[in-house]
Structure formats: C-alpha cells, structure tokens
Amino acid sequence: MLNKPLHILKNEPREGPGLFETELIRLGVPFQLVDLKKGGKFPKPEDTSALIVLGGPDSANDRSALMRAELVQVKAAVEAGTPYLGICLGLQVLVKALGGTVKQSPVKEVGFRNLAGRAYEIELTMEGLKDPLFRGMTRRHMRVFQLHGETVQLTKEMTLLGVSPEVPNQVVRVRPGAWGFQCHFELTDGLLEEWLREDADLRKLNARQLSAEFKEIHEEYKMTGRRIIHNFLEFAGLLLPEPVAPDLRKAKKRT
C-alpha cells in the first residue's frame, strides 16, 4: 500500500484540500490531487492507498453523468476496502452510494455561527468517542465551519459518530475505514478567503467578521483538523501512530 499515493478528489475547483494538503506535504505523504470537473479521473481501488473526497455545490442526487459515475466509483472503492474520508458533498456521495439518502437540510448552515449567533459545534457520540478517527481527541465538542443545504439519512448499518442541534447527522462511519463529515475542518486562511470571494451563500455574510472569528479559533480548529487527518493516515497505513498523552483527569482520580 505504501508505494501507492493517496488521492484527493475535488468536486469543485474552488473547494481545495486546504489543511489536508498542508499536512500531507509536511508529513511527506505522497498524494495526487484530482479535479473531477476538469477531466480528472477517479482512481481505481488498486491504484490508490486512500481517498479523500471534498465538497462542492452539486448534489449527490444530481442525474449528471459525472455524479452518477462518482457514486458508482465511490461504492466500488469502499467495497474494495479503500480507506475513505468524505467532506460535505464527499459525505453525501458516500452515504448515497452505500444505500442511504440525501435530502434537503432542515436549515441551511453557513459559516461559523447559526442565525441566532450560536457557534457551530459538533459533539461526539459514545460511538464517536471510541472510534479510531478520533483517537487522542481531548474534547468531546469541536468548533467547525459549515457550508451546506442538504443532509443525509443513514441506513441501519451506518453509525453516527458526531451530532449537532439543528442538523444532527454530522459525522458518519459508513463502513469500517469509510467516514464522512458534513462539516468542514480543513479550512485555511487562503481557502476561507477564496470561498468568501466566490461562494454565493458566504458573500451574503460579513466577510470581516468571518475572518476575525476564524482568527480567534484558528489554533483550536487547526489542532482538531490535524488530529483527524493524522488518525486517518494512521488507519490507512500511511503514517506511524503518534503516542497519545494519558488522560490526566483519570490519573488524578486514581491517586
């Protein structure tokens, strides 16, 4: 597996890999970036070590030839045991490809806060706390960025790992080694600036305020993203496991 690159698949040119790319370069993990809308080809399962599928404004329910092909290819990859991590549309494609459904979200979630000013946070479920994707996480709640108008409905074989109040299904394990996030944890300063310029929903919001809030939570947000990325790479066999610090609160209770 180690001699095959990881593939990052873009569903929209402006929705780039952000923190994924930063970390993969820093860690020396080989990867290939594939832009599906610019003619990039979905890799065969035997040609990739793992898949990261990014977001975009399209719907997994679209009847375009491109989306129909992506659904077939994602299903084939997951059933072949390829480690998979989907973000936003990447989650929705994963769930639909494996038998779930995609439907309109009860509310459209955009930015770092909802209309009432409440910060978007994801809470790990009990299953999420035990999942290898969240190994070493020091908090059950994590701040995230949202940009979606659809959500997923799971099959009974799928496992909910993270929830939020308004749109519950936020983090899902579809199969062992196949995960998806409705939210975004891959933002960087550059990626946020590009989205603020080009995304129609984000252009309706206060760009300065969004940038300022990202600056305030940047370190916590980045550490969360890095931990999830590292855990995924470890699961895929592309990175040696990092030692996890002991839970000092438990240690104190035992003394």
WOHUZI-V481656 format. One record per helix or strand. SS is the DSSP state (alpha for helix, beta for strand). FROM is the first residue (numbers start at 1). LEN is the number of residues. If there is no record, write none. Layout:
# WOHUZI-V481656
ss->SS from->FROM len->LEN
ss->SS from->FROM len->LEN
This chain:
# WOHUZI-V481656
ss->beta from->6 len->5
ss->alpha from->19 len->9
ss->beta from->31 len->5
ss->alpha from->36 len->3
ss->alpha from->45 len->3
ss->beta from->50 len->4
ss->alpha from->65 len->15
ss->beta from->83 len->5
ss->alpha from->89 len->9
ss->beta from->101 len->11
ss->beta from->113 len->1
ss->beta from->119 len->1
ss->beta from->121 len->4
ss->alpha from->126 len->5
ss->alpha from->132 len->3
ss->beta from->141 len->3
ss->beta from->145 len->9
ss->beta from->159 len->5
ss->beta from->171 len->5
ss->beta from->178 len->4
ss->beta from->184 len->1
ss->alpha from->189 len->10
ss->alpha from->202 len->3
ss->alpha from->207 len->29
ss->alpha from->248 len->7
